[in-house]
Amino acid sequence: MTTLVLTFIMMAGLLLLLWGAVGFIQDKRFFSSAPKEIQEAAQPKPERFKGQHILGWCMLIIALLLMAGAVLLGAWDGIRNYFAIGQFFLRFIIMFLGMKAFDIAFFDWFLLCHSNFFPHYYPEVKNIVGPHLFGYNTKAHLKEIIAYIAASGVLALICTALSR
């Protein structure tokens, strides 16, 4: 149960990160993982209200703290409950791959391909987004999945060493 709660915290952090970056900071540097067509079409935006960019940076910092906190809490809880290396690995892999599944299903499939999220903040991409973009970043997703598996293994080793 703890692992699922921590996974949902990671998902919430990822959502807050995207919303803060796309909706409030609105800096093209955050578009590096977006489809090339969107990167080219998206134009810099002036602040819609005073403090918009500061709010976005606050959202981004809170998101990163949520995600890091979930990992640390998962480690601390596992150490406290005398997890074996396999239990730590399973916890972290569920957390990271759950977050990745959320990224693919919610961000890529829903927000990018089937909603008005991006065009709401960047009207110039309205005719670019759509279902045809789903899967544009498959290689990047596969690389991240491999990195998450490796990170889960490293975290499991570290946590197991700390629990002895």
One Martini backbone bead per residue (centre of mass of N, CA, C, O) as a GRO file, in nm:
protein
  164
    1MET     BB    1   0.058   0.063  -0.021
    2THR     BB    2   0.295   0.259   0.002
    3THR     BB    3   0.392   0.233  -0.289
    4LEU     BB    4   0.136   0.351  -0.420
    5VAL     BB    5   0.142   0.625  -0.285
    6LEU     BB    6   0.426   0.702  -0.391
    7THR     BB    7   0.346   0.684  -0.688
    8PHE     BB    8   0.131   0.912  -0.676
    9ILE     BB    9   0.331   1.128  -0.590
   10MET     BB   10   0.502   1.113  -0.844
   11MET     BB   11   0.273   1.187  -1.037
   12ALA     BB   12   0.208   1.461  -0.912
   13GLY     BB   13   0.487   1.579  -0.960
   14LEU     BB   14   0.485   1.552  -1.269
   15LEU     BB   15   0.237   1.729  -1.318
   16LEU     BB   16   0.346   1.985  -1.181
   17LEU     BB   17   0.590   2.015  -1.362
   18LEU     BB   18   0.442   2.051  -1.631
   19TRP     BB   19   0.255   2.285  -1.552
   20GLY     BB   20   0.476   2.483  -1.467
   21ALA     BB   21   0.636   2.485  -1.735
   22VAL     BB   22   0.404   2.528  -1.951
   23GLY     BB   23   0.196   2.734  -1.796
   24PHE     BB   24   0.423   2.941  -1.645
   25ILE     BB   25   0.715   2.959  -1.749
   26GLN     BB   26   0.753   2.934  -2.064
   27ASP     BB   27   1.017   2.769  -2.160
   28LYS     BB   28   1.180   2.619  -2.426
   29ARG     BB   29   1.370   2.433  -2.256
   30PHE     BB   30   1.110   2.242  -2.177
   31PHE     BB   31   1.082   2.127  -2.499
   32SER     BB   32   1.291   1.891  -2.563
   33SER     BB   33   1.057   1.647  -2.554
   34ALA     BB   34   0.913   1.756  -2.775
   35PRO     BB   35   0.801   1.785  -3.060
   36LYS     BB   36   0.940   1.951  -3.317
   37GLU     BB   37   0.685   2.104  -3.411
   38ILE     BB   38   0.640   2.239  -3.134
   39GLN     BB   39   0.912   2.375  -3.093
   40GLU     BB   40   0.882   2.558  -3.352
   41ALA     BB   41   0.593   2.692  -3.287
   42ALA     BB   42   0.663   2.786  -3.019
   43GLN     BB   43   0.618   3.084  -2.838
   44PRO     BB   44   0.692   3.331  -2.662
   45LYS     BB   45   0.561   3.452  -2.347
   46PRO     BB   46   0.398   3.658  -2.170
   47GLU     BB   47   0.284   3.756  -1.891
   48ARG     BB   48  -0.043   3.723  -1.768
   49PHE     BB   49   0.079   3.764  -1.475
   50LYS     BB   50   0.196   3.856  -1.190
   51GLY     BB   51   0.418   3.587  -1.111
   52GLN     BB   52   0.407   3.343  -1.306
   53HIS     BB   53   0.702   3.239  -1.307
   54ILE     BB   54   0.727   3.200  -1.003
   55LEU     BB   55   0.504   2.993  -0.979
   56GLY     BB   56   0.634   2.785  -1.165
   57TRP     BB   57   0.893   2.745  -0.995
   58CYS     BB   58   0.746   2.652  -0.743
   59MET     BB   59   0.615   2.406  -0.872
   60LEU     BB   60   0.880   2.269  -0.954
   61ILE     BB   61   1.002   2.242  -0.671
   62ILE     BB   62   0.770   2.083  -0.544
   63ALA     BB   63   0.786   1.847  -0.739
   64LEU     BB   64   1.076   1.759  -0.671
   65LEU     BB   65   1.020   1.717  -0.368
   66LEU     BB   66   0.806   1.500  -0.397
   67MET     BB   67   0.979   1.292  -0.550
   68ALA     BB   68   1.217   1.276  -0.351
   69GLY     BB   69   1.041   1.213  -0.102
   70ALA     BB   70   0.932   0.942  -0.202
   71VAL     BB   71   1.203   0.800  -0.217
   72LEU     BB   72   1.293   0.850   0.076
   73LEU     BB   73   1.045   0.720   0.211
   74GLY     BB   74   1.083   0.443   0.081
   75ALA     BB   75   1.356   0.392   0.209
   76TRP     BB   76   1.290   0.435   0.507
   77ASP     BB   77   1.064   0.223   0.527
   78GLY     BB   78   1.238  -0.019   0.439
   79ILE     BB   79   1.447   0.001   0.664
   80ARG     BB   80   1.243  -0.015   0.903
   81ASN     BB   81   1.126  -0.307   0.761
   82TYR     BB   82   1.358  -0.491   0.652
   83PHE     BB   83   1.436  -0.499   0.367
   84ALA     BB   84   1.510  -0.648   0.093
   85ILE     BB   85   1.643  -0.607  -0.209
   86GLY     BB   86   1.385  -0.697  -0.366
   87GLN     BB   87   1.190  -0.500  -0.226
   88PHE     BB   88   1.326  -0.244  -0.309
   89PHE     BB   89   1.323  -0.288  -0.610
   90LEU     BB   90   1.017  -0.314  -0.638
   91ARG     BB   91   0.941  -0.041  -0.530
   92PHE     BB   92   1.104   0.137  -0.733
   93ILE     BB   93   0.990   0.016  -0.997
   94ILE     BB   94   0.699   0.094  -0.943
   95MET     BB   95   0.740   0.396  -0.916
   96PHE     BB   96   0.885   0.454  -1.191
   97LEU     BB   97   0.691   0.294  -1.387
   98GLY     BB   98   0.437   0.439  -1.299
   99MET     BB   99   0.530   0.717  -1.390
  100LYS     BB  100   0.580   0.636  -1.687
  101ALA     BB  101   0.291   0.546  -1.750
  102PHE     BB  102   0.171   0.823  -1.692
  103ASP     BB  103   0.328   0.972  -1.906
  104ILE     BB  104   0.217   0.814  -2.149
  105ALA     BB  105  -0.094   0.817  -2.093
  106PHE     BB  106  -0.136   1.121  -2.007
  107PHE     BB  107   0.058   1.304  -2.163
  108ASP     BB  108   0.072   1.178  -2.448
  109TRP     BB  109  -0.216   1.072  -2.505
  110PHE     BB  110  -0.393   1.297  -2.374
  111LEU     BB  111  -0.261   1.586  -2.371
  112LEU     BB  112  -0.131   1.577  -2.662
  113CYS     BB  113  -0.368   1.405  -2.838
  114HIS     BB  114  -0.674   1.467  -2.654
  115SER     BB  115  -0.629   1.779  -2.589
  116ASN     BB  116  -0.605   2.140  -2.479
  117PHE     BB  117  -0.347   2.200  -2.319
  118PHE     BB  118  -0.133   2.322  -2.513
  119PRO     BB  119  -0.321   2.525  -2.671
  120HIS     BB  120  -0.391   2.697  -2.425
  121TYR     BB  121  -0.082   2.809  -2.404
  122TYR     BB  122  -0.038   2.730  -2.734
  123PRO     BB  123  -0.219   2.811  -3.003
  124GLU     BB  124  -0.004   2.745  -3.241
  125VAL     BB  125  -0.049   2.407  -3.186
  126LYS     BB  126  -0.338   2.311  -3.265
  127ASN     BB  127  -0.257   2.179  -3.564
  128ILE     BB  128  -0.041   1.965  -3.439
  129VAL     BB  129  -0.190   1.825  -3.247
  130GLY     BB  130  -0.236   1.465  -3.193
  131PRO     BB  131  -0.255   1.125  -3.249
  132HIS     BB  132   0.004   1.120  -3.442
  133LEU     BB  133   0.215   1.171  -3.186
  134PHE     BB  134   0.203   0.903  -3.084
  135GLY     BB  135   0.533   0.777  -3.024
  136TYR     BB  136   0.766   0.990  -3.089
  137ASN     BB  137   0.930   0.889  -2.794
  138THR     BB  138   1.017   0.585  -2.763
  139LYS     BB  139   1.325   0.589  -2.717
  140ALA     BB  140   1.319   0.765  -2.464
  141HIS     BB  141   1.148   0.575  -2.295
  142LEU     BB  142   1.340   0.332  -2.303
  143LYS     BB  143   1.578   0.474  -2.168
  144GLU     BB  144   1.428   0.542  -1.905
  145ILE     BB  145   1.360   0.254  -1.824
  146ILE     BB  146   1.651   0.161  -1.797
  147ALA     BB  147   1.729   0.374  -1.587
  148TYR     BB  148   1.518   0.284  -1.372
  149ILE     BB  149   1.630   0.003  -1.331
  150ALA     BB  150   1.909   0.091  -1.241
  151ALA     BB  151   1.820   0.279  -1.008
  152SER     BB  152   1.675   0.059  -0.847
  153GLY     BB  153   1.927  -0.110  -0.796
  154VAL     BB  154   2.097   0.102  -0.653
  155LEU     BB  155   1.895   0.172  -0.430
  156ALA     BB  156   1.877  -0.114  -0.317
  157LEU     BB  157   2.172  -0.137  -0.233
  158ILE     BB  158   2.186   0.107  -0.047
  159CYS     BB  159   1.950   0.031   0.144
  160THR     BB  160   2.066  -0.240   0.231
  161ALA     BB  161   2.326  -0.127   0.353
  162LEU     BB  162   2.175   0.068   0.561
  163SER     BB  163   2.008  -0.178   0.711
  164ARG     BB  164   2.276  -0.315   0.862
   0.00000   0.00000   0.00000
